[in-house]
Amino acid sequence: MPGAEGPGEDQGFVAGAQRRFEHGLALSRLLILIPVVFLLIDAAGSFIYGGVIFGLTVTEIIDDPRKIAGVIGRFLVVMDTYLVGATLLIAAFGFYWLFIGQRAGNGYVLPRWLKMRDLDDLKARVVSMLILVAATTLVDTAIETHNEKGVFWMGLGIGAVIAALTAFLKFGRHSGEDSDDVT
């Protein structure tokens, strides 16, 4: 009969629609390029900002070497901005590697410490960098301020955050679980 569809034709349509949907879903992982690009821009901005602070500080010291005691904390700020930039860069690499890089087989070689198998690896690296940034910020504040009580309370607060993040690193991972790669 003309126009009559058999059960096989209906299943073929559904299978084709499913394949197209799955292909579109697989391509949607490219949306991760949006945060990757912005993280790279943020990292570059942080590195540039740190470089500007460094240049201004060195210029100020060259103009009047007696000011070195008053500006030594700025070098910690420079280190802090570089650490923030590195954290943003690690996050960008991590997102790219997890969603695109592993599957692309592009042959790029990342250092072993930067390769990430899952989101837990990415979180661990970012949390480790946050701990370092928090500690650097505390040291910078301790050097620059004369408010010992404020530094004490800030130190307690940062210490609590570092303890919580360290506990997250130690107990927050799903140990013993193998990641199932979907190809």
Protein Blocks (a to p, Z undefined) as FASTA:
>chain_A
ZZiacfklmmmmmmmmmmmmmmmmmmmmmmmmmmmmmmmmmmmmmmmmmmmmmmmmmmmm
mmmmmlmmmmmmmmmmmmmmmmmmmmmmmmmmmmmmmmmmmmnonopacdfklpcfbfkl
mmmmmmmmmmmmmmmmmmmmmmmpcclklmmmmmmmmmmmmmmmmmmmmmmpcghiacdd
dZZ
